[in-house]
Amino acid sequence: MSQTATLKRKRLFGVFGAVLAVAAVGYGSHWWLVKSHYVSTDNAYVEASSAEITPQVAAAVTDVRVKDTQPVHTGDVLVVLDNADATLAVSQARAQLGQVTRRVEGYFASEAALAAQIAARTADIASARSDLERAHADYQRRKALTEGGAVSTEDLTTAENRLRQATAAMNSAQAQLRAAEGTRRATEVLIAGVSVEDNPEVVAARTQLEQANLNLDRTIIRAPIDGVVAKRNVQVGQRVQVGATLMSIVPVGQAYVNANFKEGQLERVKPGQPVELKSDLYGSSIKFRGRVAGLAGGTGSAFSVIPAQNATGNWIKVVQRLPVRIELDARDLSAYPLSVGLSMTATINTAR
């Protein structure tokens, strides 16, 4: 090989080496200044806090007004239950309230009547006391005259009988007064400090009526949130029990993403950092904006049905993934709706 060819070859290697060095420096600078501030994962899925629709009363289904995939709004009727039993319960509770109200009103009327009766008994006692005093005085006077022979024994006996009658009348009037006062105290306990409307018996009966009306209202099952119907498993004629799941409402407008990052990627991940997401459904040309809402309190394996037993002797270290919750921009969700379970790719900007 000639010296000229050797020099040419050395120059080519030098140029190639310089290009490699520049490329390495450029890539390193790009990584240090840009790529090192991003962490990404394709282990991410759309989720939402779905509402389970369950009846609060047991009854037969008379109408189902929605189907799977149907959008609904808060307050829309989903299922109608047979309300015959609930209607009867309302009528019974209303009648019971009327009976109790009249009984309590009777307490107030009795209290007023007893007050008048006590006043009359008090007057009777005053009259009986006056009669007793006269009878006693008459007896004492005749007794003194009998000793002098001015009054016969028969007159004394008559005066003594009048004294006994006056004493009995006095005791009877006092007993009647005590009985009236005892009855009044018992009645006052039932009505003390409250009106008819606030009486405990009336309140209890009214509460039963309100509960019956509430159960009647619950025979119409409405959507608690906006969303899409999913997993509908109720049919007309089916008798449903309290707590049985009839369907789910998925609030797709409030969907979020759980991105499962490796533990080594999370050193600089903080709540509030911006996230760029791509969905397999819409392709890489559509980008969703989001923000880190928070990091889960444990890894997926820690909350699994059979958690890992890392204390065993045959333990092998496995890189764990921690769910990171990402809130999506509402405008992006409105323009490009997502369904629960769809795959996403999430990239977090850790520099911001």
C-alpha positions in Angstrom: 0.0 0.0 0.0 1.4 3.4 -1.0 2.0 6.2 1.5 -0.7 8.3 -0.2 -3.3 5.6 0.3 -2.2 5.1 3.9 -2.6 8.8 4.6 -6.0 8.8 3.0 -7.1 5.9 5.0 -5.9 7.6 8.2 -7.8 10.7 7.3 -11.0 8.7 6.7 -10.7 7.0 10.1 -10.0 10.4 11.7 -13.2 11.8 10.1 -15.2 8.8 11.1 -13.9 9.0 14.6 -14.7 12.7 14.8 -18.2 12.1 13.5 -18.6 9.4 16.1 -17.3 11.7 18.8 -19.7 14.5 17.7 -22.6 12.1 17.6 -21.7 10.7 21.0 -21.4 14.2 22.5 -24.7 15.3 20.8 -26.6 12.2 22.0 -25.1 12.6 25.5 -26.0 16.3 25.6 -29.5 15.5 24.3 -29.9 12.8 26.9 -28.6 15.0 29.7 -30.5 18.1 28.7 -33.8 16.5 27.5 -34.3 12.7 27.7 -33.0 12.4 31.3 -35.9 14.6 32.4 -38.6 12.2 31.1 -39.7 8.7 32.3 -42.1 6.7 30.2 -44.0 3.4 30.4 -46.5 1.6 28.2 -47.8 -0.3 31.2 -50.7 2.1 31.7 -54.5 1.7 31.6 -57.6 3.9 31.7 -59.6 3.6 34.9 -62.6 5.4 36.4 -64.4 5.4 39.8 -67.5 3.5 38.6 -70.8 3.6 40.5 -72.4 0.2 41.3 -76.2 0.5 41.0 -77.9 -1.5 43.8 -81.5 -1.4 45.0 -82.3 -0.2 48.6 -85.6 -2.1 48.7 -86.5 -5.6 47.7 -89.1 -5.8 45.0 -89.9 -7.1 41.5 -88.6 -5.2 38.5 -91.4 -3.7 36.3 -89.3 -1.7 33.9 -85.6 -1.4 32.8 -85.0 1.8 30.8 -81.4 1.6 29.9 -79.1 -0.8 28.1 -75.3 -1.4 28.0 -73.2 1.4 26.4 -76.1 3.9 26.8 -75.0 7.4 28.1 -77.0 8.6 31.1 -77.1 11.8 33.2 -77.5 12.3 36.9 -81.1 11.7 37.9 -82.1 9.6 34.8 -84.4 6.7 35.6 -82.6 3.4 35.2 -84.9 0.8 36.8 -88.5 0.9 38.1 -89.5 -1.6 40.8 -93.0 -2.7 41.8 -94.3 -0.1 44.3 -97.5 -1.8 45.5 -96.1 -2.9 48.9 -94.4 0.5 49.4 -97.6 2.3 48.6 -99.5 0.2 51.2 -96.8 0.9 53.8 -97.2 4.7 53.2 -101.0 4.4 53.7 -100.5 2.5 56.9 -97.9 4.9 58.3 -100.1 7.8 57.4 -103.0 6.3 59.3 -100.8 5.5 62.2 -99.6 9.1 62.4 -103.2 10.3 62.5 -104.1 7.9 65.3 -101.0 8.9 67.3 -101.7 12.6 66.8 -105.2 12.2 68.0 -104.0 10.3 71.1 -101.5 13.0 72.0 -104.1 15.7 71.5 -106.2 13.7 73.9 -103.3 13.9 76.4 -103.5 17.7 76.2 -107.3 17.7 76.5 -107.1 15.3 79.5 -104.5 17.6 81.2 -106.8 20.5 80.9 -109.8 18.5 82.2 -107.7 17.2 85.1 -106.7 20.8 86.0 -110.4 21.7 86.1 -111.1 18.6 88.1 -108.4 19.4 90.6 -109.8 22.9 91.0 -113.2 21.4 91.7 -111.8 18.8 94.2 -110.0 21.7 96.0 -113.3 23.5 96.3 -114.9 20.3 97.6 -112.2 20.0 100.2 -112.8 23.5 101.4 -116.5 22.8 101.7 -115.9 19.5 103.4 -113.5 21.1 105.9 -116.1 23.8 106.7 -118.7 21.1 107.3 -116.3 19.1 109.4 -115.4 22.1 111.5 -119.2 22.9 112.1 -119.9 19.3 112.9 -117.0 19.1 115.3 -118.0 22.3 117.0 -121.6 21.1 117.3 -120.6 17.8 118.7 -118.3 19.4 121.3 -121.1 21.9 122.4 -123.7 19.1 122.7 -121.3 16.9 124.6 -120.7 19.7 127.2 -124.5 20.2 127.5 -125.2 16.5 127.8 -123.0 16.4 130.9 -125.3 19.1 132.5 -128.4 17.3 131.4 -129.5 20.1 129.0 -129.2 17.9 125.9 -130.4 14.3 125.5 -128.1 11.4 124.7 -130.0 11.0 121.4 -129.1 14.5 120.3 -125.4 13.8 121.1 -125.5 10.6 119.1 -127.0 12.5 116.1 -124.2 15.2 116.4 -121.6 12.4 116.6 -122.9 10.8 113.4 -122.8 14.1 111.6 -119.2 14.5 112.7 -118.3 11.0 111.4 -120.1 11.8 108.0 -118.2 15.1 107.7 -114.9 13.4 108.5 -115.6 10.7 105.8 -116.6 13.4 103.3 -113.4 15.3 104.0 -111.2 12.1 103.6 -113.1 11.2 100.4 -112.5 14.7 98.9 -108.8 14.6 99.8 -108.5 11.1 98.2 -110.2 12.3 95.0 -107.9 15.3 94.9 -104.8 13.1 95.3 -106.0 10.8 92.6 -106.6 13.7 90.2 -103.2 15.2 91.0 -101.5 11.8 90.3 -103.3 11.3 87.0 -102.4 14.9 86.0 -98.7 14.4 86.8 -98.7 11.2 84.7 -100.3 13.1 81.8 -97.9 16.0 82.2 -94.9 13.6 81.8 -96.3 12.7 78.4 -96.7 16.3 77.2 -94.1 18.2 79.2 -92.2 20.8 77.3 -93.4 19.9 73.8 -96.3 20.7 71.5 -98.4 18.1 69.8 -96.1 18.2 66.7 -93.0 17.8 68.8 -94.3 15.0 71.0 -92.0 11.9 70.9 -94.9 9.6 69.9 -95.9 11.9 67.0 -92.3 12.3 66.0 -91.8 8.5 65.9 -95.0 8.0 63.9 -93.9 10.8 61.5 -90.5 9.2 61.1 -92.2 6.0 60.1 -94.2 7.8 57.5 -91.1 9.5 56.1 -89.3 6.1 56.0 -92.3 4.6 54.1 -92.2 7.5 51.6 -88.5 7.1 51.2 -88.9 3.4 50.5 -91.6 4.3 47.9 -89.2 6.8 46.3 -86.5 4.1 46.2 -88.7 1.9 43.9 -87.4 4.3 41.2 -83.7 3.8 40.8 -81.9 6.8 39.2 -78.4 7.4 37.9 -76.2 8.9 40.7 -73.6 10.3 38.2 -73.1 11.1 34.6 -71.6 8.2 32.6 -72.1 5.1 30.4 -74.1 2.0 31.4 -72.0 -1.1 31.8 -72.5 -4.7 33.0 -76.3 -4.5 33.0 -77.6 -7.8 34.5 -81.2 -7.0 35.4 -84.4 -8.0 33.6 -88.1 -7.2 33.8 -89.9 -9.6 36.2 -86.8 -10.3 38.2 -87.1 -9.9 42.0 -84.1 -8.0 43.2 -82.8 -8.0 46.8 -81.2 -5.1 48.7 -77.6 -4.7 47.7 -77.7 -6.8 44.6 -75.7 -5.2 41.7 -77.9 -4.4 38.8 -75.4 -2.5 36.6 -72.5 -0.1 36.7 -72.3 3.5 35.6 -68.8 4.4 34.3 -68.1 8.1 34.5 -66.0 8.2 31.3 -65.8 12.0 31.5 -63.9 11.6 34.8 -61.5 8.8 33.6 -58.0 8.8 34.8 -54.9 6.7 34.0 -53.0 4.4 36.3 -49.4 4.1 34.9 -47.3 1.4 36.4 -43.7 2.7 36.5 -40.7 0.7 37.6 -39.5 1.7 41.0 -36.2 3.0 39.5 -38.1 5.5 37.4 -39.8 7.3 40.3 -36.9 9.0 41.9 -37.9 12.5 40.6 -41.6 11.9 40.0 -43.8 14.3 42.0 -47.5 15.2 42.0 -48.3 18.1 39.7 -45.8 17.2 37.0 -47.1 17.3 33.4 -47.7 14.1 31.5 -48.1 13.3 27.8 -50.2 10.3 27.0 -50.9 8.3 23.8 -53.7 5.8 23.4 -53.6 2.7 21.2 -57.2 3.5 20.3 -56.4 6.8 18.6 -52.8 6.2 17.6 -49.7 8.2 18.2 -50.9 11.3 16.4 -53.4 12.1 19.2 -51.8 13.2 22.4 -53.5 13.6 25.7 -52.4 16.0 28.4 -52.4 15.1 32.0 -50.8 15.7 35.4 -49.5 13.4 38.1 -52.2 13.2 40.8 -50.2 11.0 43.2 -48.4 7.8 43.8 -50.1 4.7 45.1 -49.5 3.5 48.7 -48.1 0.2 47.6 -47.0 -1.9 44.6 -49.3 -4.2 42.7 -47.7 -7.3 44.2 -48.2 -5.9 47.8 -52.0 -5.8 47.3 -52.3 -9.0 45.3 -54.5 -11.9 46.6 -51.3 -13.8 47.4 -48.6 -11.3 48.2 -45.0 -12.1 47.7 -43.2 -13.7 50.6 -39.9 -12.0 50.3 -38.7 -13.3 53.7 -38.3 -16.8 52.3 -34.8 -18.2 51.7 -35.3 -18.7 48.0 -36.1 -15.1 47.4 -35.2 -13.6 44.0 -35.3 -9.8 43.6 -37.9 -8.6 41.0 -38.1 -5.0 40.0 -41.5 -3.7 41.3 -43.9 -1.4 39.6 -45.8 1.3 41.5 -49.1 2.7 40.1 -49.0 6.5 39.4 -52.4 8.1 39.1 -52.6 10.6 36.2 -55.5 13.0 35.9 -56.5 13.7 32.2 -57.4 17.0 30.8 -61.2 17.3 30.5 -61.0 18.9 27.1 -59.0 16.1 25.7 -61.4 13.5 27.2 -64.4 15.4 25.7 -62.8 15.5 22.2 -61.5 11.9 22.4 -63.5 9.8 24.8 -61.8 6.8 26.5 -63.2 3.6 27.9 -62.1 1.9 31.0 -59.3 -0.6 30.4 -57.8 0.9 27.3 -54.0 0.8 27.0 -52.0 4.0 27.2 -48.4 5.2 27.0 -47.5 7.7 29.6 -44.4 10.1 29.6 -43.8 12.3 32.6 -41.7 15.4 32.5 -39.8 15.3 35.7 -38.0 18.6 35.1 -41.1 20.6 35.8 
